[in-house]
Amino acid sequence: MADTATDFDVLIVGAGISGIGMAAHMTEKAPGHSYAIVERRENLGGTWDLFRYPGIRSDSDMHTLGFDFEPWKHEKSIADAPSILEYLDRIVDERGIRQHIRFNHKVISADWRESDARWHVTLETGEGERKMLTANWLYLGAGYYDYDEPYDPGFDFGEFEGQVIHPQFWPKDLDYSGKNVVVIGSGATAVTIVPSMADKAAKVTMLQRTPTWMFSRPAKDGIANFLRKILPEKTAYNITRFKNIKMQDISFKMARNKPQKVKDGLHKRIRKSMGKDYDLTPFTPPYNPWEQRLCLVPDDDLFQAIKKGKAEVVTGHIKAFEKGGVRLTDDTFLPADIVITATGLKLAVAGKIALSKEGQPIDLAQHFYYKGCMFSNVPNLAAVFGYLNASWTLRADINSDYICRVLVKQKATGTDVAVPVLAENHGLEEDDIFDFSSGYIQRGKHIMPKNAVSYPWRLNQEYVIDRKRMKTDPLEDGILDLHRHGANAREVEEQLEAAE
């Protein structure tokens, strides 16, 4: 094949936090490289534009969910979706990124061809037109869940005549004033929706099969707001970010090492809001904190709604959906005009793109993670799967920075292929990719890439360690092979065939 120009050096999939972050890092650190962002939806923002349910907000602080290069300027560090979208809009406009975004472009497939060191990418536009782009690198910032369909627990709604809504597809202008609402689920989405609907609804019931550990904290970070008054904005942001990263790390490790101490601390916070004699049974899970992600309750909003009698938490199993409500197995009847199934997401890998190499399908579940960023024996492909025990953006930042380092190195050495080479007889000991019991994690583990016990063939959950390694470890580590296509393609192909 003729050595013709590539459409783009990097094709970024997704205009959410991960994709915008990569574009911003490239603008600063790899400015000599061309890129485009393709976004399947008509707006940027990803999660923060897709979800429209009442109260939609971050479940971690914006000093760590925000990027390392752009200070969070709002007073509230637990931010609603409009504020997060405003933050992202400012970044894409101030850095000239918007002109590189192609909206209503859904990636269908991507085939790697060694002969020209390019991904040949098939896209579909909003009008149903098929297009082809080529790129030297494919950077996947498509998130971690299926945008087309949420998890379906298989409920039979039987005689129920009211509205049934999943938060992922919230109807516009839903009128729930004076109505009884049952929210099924006890995760971050349910904990956000319940207090947000409580003001207008007659009553909102959170129906949980199993309790979740709740963590109450102010929506405003007093220290952050004080530092912004006395220090330059960037300095104040960096200090707050460092503080919050350390606190996340300390809290997670304490939960693993001294779970009872953390349980007592979480319960103490709830009793401070609800009273010393409050029955903590609905907030006492059968597992330790951080075996699933903690649910954030900013400004005690859920507890305040319960105290006002506008919300309640019920633990039980559903027997049937009946006319006018939900019947539990203990025969409790919960009146409902609206049922909201906040039952979780369906995990998706690589944006459900059909990946292939020389026409042969690539099943990432058969490949090992490399530095939580690339995949064994797959060339010029990077992806972002954020931390479960910390903010998503922390991984997005270090992965973007790392790939920018590789791009700069390739340009300096005249190479255009980067592949983490793993021999077929590697002898790696596999590890559980996620030491978390959350339903959506357990349901999706079979489609996730492999995880080894030893670094670098794993997706770590330790940001501080990962950041140092990704920033300072040499790129040429004896694993990542950098070469020029064509000249020694036969040698490399033989090497990869031996490794697979």
Long-range contacts (C-beta under 8 A, 24 or more apart in sequence): 1-113, 1-115, 1-116, 3-116, 3-486, 4-116, 6-116, 6-117, 6-118, 6-134, 6-135, 6-136, 7-36, 7-133, 7-134, 7-135, 8-34, 8-35, 8-36, 8-133, 8-134, 8-135, 8-136, 9-33, 9-34, 9-35, 9-135, 9-136, 9-137, 9-407, 10-34, 10-35, 10-36, 10-135, 10-136, 10-137, 10-138, 10-139, 10-403, 10-407, 11-35, 11-36, 11-38, 11-119, 11-121, 11-133, 11-135, 11-137, 11-138, 11-139, 12-36, 12-37, 12-38, 12-139, 12-141, 13-37, 13-38, 13-107, 13-138, 13-139, 13-140, 13-141, 13-142, 13-351, 13-353, 14-38, 14-39, 14-40, 14-46, 14-140, 14-141, 14-142, 14-143, 14-351, 15-39, 15-41, 15-44, 15-45, 15-46, 15-101, 15-103, 15-141, 16-44, 16-45, 16-46, 16-47, 16-48, 16-141, 16-142, 16-143, 17-46, 17-47, 17-48, 17-65, 17-88, 17-141, 17-392, 17-393, 17-396, 18-46, 18-140, 18-141, 18-142, 18-143, 18-384, 18-386, 18-392, 18-396, 19-46, 19-139, 19-141, 19-142, 20-44, 20-88, 20-91, 20-92, 20-97, 20-141, 21-67, 21-141, 21-393, 21-396, 21-397, 21-400, 22-139, 22-141, 22-384, 22-396, 22-399, 22-400, 22-403, 23-92, 23-95, 23-97, 23-100, 24-67, 24-69, 24-70, 24-91, 24-95, 24-97, 24-400, 25-69, 25-397, 25-400, 25-401, 25-404, 26-400, 26-404, 26-407, 27-95, 27-96, 27-97, 28-69, 29-401, 29-404, 29-405, 29-408, 30-404, 30-407, 30-408, 32-411, 33-407, 33-411, 35-100, 36-100, 36-101, 36-102, 36-133, 36-135, 37-97, 37-100, 37-101, 37-102, 38-101, 38-102, 38-105, 38-106, 38-107, 38-123, 38-133, 39-101, 39-102, 39-103, 39-104, 39-105, 40-104, 40-105, 40-106, 40-107, 40-147, 41-103, 41-104, 41-147, 42-103, 42-104, 42-126, 43-103, 44-85, 44-88, 44-89, 44-92, 44-101, 44-103, 45-81, 45-84, 45-85, 45-88, 46-143, 47-143, 48-81, 48-84, 48-85, 48-88, 49-81, 49-85, 50-147, 50-168, 51-81, 51-167, 51-168, 51-170, 52-170, 52-172, 53-167, 53-170, 53-189, 53-192, 53-193, 53-196, 54-192, 54-193, 54-196, 54-197, 55-80, 55-192, 55-193, 55-195, 55-196, 55-197, 56-80, 56-81, 56-192, 57-81, 57-192, 57-298, 58-84, 59-188, 59-192, 59-293, 59-295, 59-296, 60-248, 60-296, 60-390, 60-391, 60-392, 61-221, 61-244, 61-391, 62-87, 63-221, 63-224, 63-237, 63-240, 63-241, 63-244, 64-241, 64-244, 64-245, 64-248, 64-390, 64-391, 64-393, 64-394, 65-391, 65-392, 65-393, 66-237, 66-241, 66-393, 67-91, 67-393, 67-396, 67-397, 68-241, 68-397, 69-397, 71-233, 71-234, 71-236, 71-237, 72-237, 73-233, 75-220, 75-225, 76-219, 76-220, 77-219, 77-220, 77-221, 77-224, 78-217, 78-219, 78-296, 78-298, 105-131, 107-351, 107-353, 108-353, 108-354, 109-353, 109-354, 109-355, 109-356, 110-138, 110-353, 110-354, 110-355, 110-356, 111-355, 111-356, 111-357, 111-358, 111-359, 112-355, 112-356, 112-357, 112-358, 112-362, 112-378, 112-379, 112-380, 112-381, 113-358, 114-357, 114-358, 114-379, 114-417, 114-485, 114-489, 114-492, 114-493, 115-485, 115-486, 115-489, 116-485, 117-379, 117-380, 117-416, 117-417, 117-485, 117-486, 119-380, 119-381, 136-380, 136-416, 137-380, 137-381, 137-382, 137-403, 137-407, 138-380, 138-381, 138-382, 139-382, 139-383, 139-403, 140-350, 140-351, 140-353, 140-381, 140-382, 140-383, 140-384, 141-383, 141-384, 141-396, 142-348, 142-350, 142-351, 142-353, 143-348, 143-351, 144-345, 144-347, 144-348, 144-349, 144-385, 144-386, 145-345, 145-346, 145-347, 145-348, 145-440, 146-345, 146-346, 146-347, 146-348, 146-352, 147-348, 148-352, 149-346, 150-341, 150-343, 150-344, 150-345, 150-346, 151-343, 151-344, 151-345, 151-346, 151-439, 151-440, 151-443, 152-343, 152-346, 153-341, 153-343, 155-318, 155-321, 155-341, 156-320, 156-321, 157-321, 157-339, 158-320, 158-321, 158-322, 159-320, 159-321, 159-322, 159-323, 160-321, 160-322, 160-323, 160-324, 160-325, 160-326, 160-336, 160-339, 161-323, 161-324, 162-324, 162-336, 162-337, 162-338, 162-339, 163-337, 163-338, 163-339, 164-338, 164-339, 164-340, 164-341, 165-338, 165-339, 165-340, 165-341, 166-340, 166-341, 166-342, 166-343, 167-193, 167-340, 167-341, 167-342, 168-345, 174-338, 176-200, 176-201, 176-337, 176-338, 177-201, 178-202, 179-337, 179-338, 180-205, 180-325, 180-334, 180-335, 180-336, 180-337, 180-338, 181-205, 181-336, 181-337, 181-338, 181-339, 181-340, 182-207, 182-325, 182-326, 182-334, 182-336, 182-338, 182-339, 182-340, 183-207, 183-340, 183-342, 184-318, 184-339, 184-340, 184-341, 184-342, 184-343, 185-341, 185-342, 185-343, 185-344, 186-210, 186-211, 186-212, 186-295, 186-313, 187-212, 187-293, 187-295, 187-342, 187-344, 187-438, 188-293, 188-295, 188-296, 189-342, 190-340, 190-342, 191-295, 191-296, 191-297, 191-302, 193-340, 193-342, 194-302, 194-305, 194-311, 195-301, 195-302, 195-304, 195-305, 195-311, 196-301, 198-305, 198-308, 198-310, 198-311, 199-310, 201-310, 203-309, 203-310, 203-311, 203-312, 203-335, 204-305, 204-310, 204-311, 204-312, 205-311, 205-312, 205-313, 205-314, 205-334, 205-336, 206-311, 206-312, 206-313, 206-314, 207-314, 207-316, 207-318, 207-326, 207-328, 207-334, 208-282, 208-313, 208-314, 208-315, 209-315, 209-316, 209-317, 210-285, 210-286, 210-315, 211-281, 211-282, 211-283, 211-284, 211-285, 211-286, 211-315, 212-283, 212-285, 212-292, 212-294, 212-295, 213-263, 213-266, 213-283, 213-285, 213-289, 213-290, 213-292, 213-294, 213-295, 214-266, 214-270, 214-283, 214-294, 214-295, 214-296, 214-297, 214-302, 215-266, 215-269, 215-294, 215-295, 215-296, 215-297, 216-269, 216-270, 216-273, 216-296, 216-297, 216-298, 216-300, 216-303, 217-296, 217-297, 217-298, 218-298, 218-299, 219-298, 219-299, 245-390, 245-394, 245-463, 245-464, 248-389, 248-390, 248-391, 248-463, 249-390, 249-462, 249-463, 249-464, 251-290, 252-290, 252-389, 252-390, 255-288, 255-289, 255-290, 256-288, 256-290, 259-288, 259-289, 262-288, 262-289, 262-290, 263-288, 263-289, 266-294, 270-303, 273-300, 273-303, 273-304, 273-307, 274-303, 274-306, 274-307, 281-315, 282-313, 282-314, 282-315, 283-313, 287-437, 290-389, 291-435, 291-436, 291-437, 292-436, 292-437, 292-438, 293-388, 293-389, 293-436, 293-438, 344-439, 344-440, 345-440, 346-440, 346-443, 346-444, 347-440, 347-441, 347-443, 347-444, 347-447, 347-448, 348-444, 348-447, 349-447, 349-448, 349-449, 350-383, 355-381, 364-447, 364-448, 364-449, 365-446, 365-447, 365-448, 365-449, 365-450, 366-450, 367-449, 367-450, 368-422, 368-428, 368-449, 368-450, 368-451, 368-452, 368-457, 368-458, 369-433, 369-449, 369-450, 369-451, 369-452, 369-457, 369-458, 369-459, 370-420, 370-456, 370-457, 370-479, 370-480, 371-402, 371-420, 371-455, 371-456, 371-466, 371-469, 371-470, 372-399, 372-458, 372-459, 372-460, 372-466, 373-399, 373-402, 373-403, 373-470, 374-418, 374-420, 374-480, 375-420, 375-449, 376-420, 376-421, 376-422, 376-450, 376-457, 376-499, 377-419, 377-420, 377-421, 377-422, 377-496, 377-499, 377-500, 378-419, 378-420, 379-417, 379-418, 379-419, 380-417, 380-418, 380-419, 385-459, 387-461, 387-463, 388-434, 388-436, 388-441, 388-461, 389-461, 390-461, 390-463, 394-463, 394-467, 395-463, 395-466, 398-463, 398-466, 398-467, 398-470, 398-471, 399-470, 401-470, 401-471, 402-470, 402-471, 405-475, 406-475, 406-480, 406-482, 409-475, 409-482, 410-482, 413-482, 414-484, 415-482, 415-483, 415-484, 416-484, 416-485, 417-481, 417-482, 417-483, 417-484, 417-485, 417-492, 418-480, 418-481, 418-482, 419-480, 419-481, 419-492, 419-496, 420-456, 420-479, 420-480, 420-481, 421-479, 421-480, 421-481, 421-495, 421-496, 421-499, 422-457, 422-479, 422-499, 423-498, 423-499, 424-498, 424-499, 424-500, 428-452, 428-453, 428-454, 428-457, 429-453, 429-454, 431-458, 433-458, 433-459, 435-461
